[in-house]
Amino acid sequence: MKYYLMVVVGDVEPEIKGPFFTTEERDAAAKAHRKQDPEMNDGVYTLDVDADSGVKVGAYAGGFFDDASFSTTCPRCGVDGELSVVEAVLATTGRTLKIDSSLSADGFEVPTNARDASTDDEVVRCNACKVNFPLSEVTL
């Protein structure tokens, strides 16, 4: 597998950067590019090339470019380590995705079938007090 970064300058002109040895290197290059483009004029996408499966272009998940971190303590009951993301809206389609992913200080995982889509309007559930609330309430 070869990993590339596709930058669509001004959302018009595509540029390919790479190859990178790992997805981590590619993701670091994506974040470095976004820092140089704070107005987000450029589209930034993953581009994976595999001899067997071909070319796959993907979008970065919601919040990827934010250096956000999350509290794992419920703002309602104060219990730590019992938060899960249970719902998110796919930004590209507006479809609500039901998930069950533990929330860590670094974020959460989305299902494999939605991994290349950004999400909005995430809902978190505290498994201790059984209350749902927006992810923004635990974003630091």
ABEGO torsion letter per residue (X at the ends): XBBBBBBBBGGABBBBBOBBABAAAAAAAAAAAAAABAAGABBBBBBBBBAAAEBBBBBBBBGAABABBBBABBAAAGBBGABBBABBBBAAAGBBBBBBBBBBAAEBBBBAAAAABBBBGBBBBBAAAGBBBBAAAABX
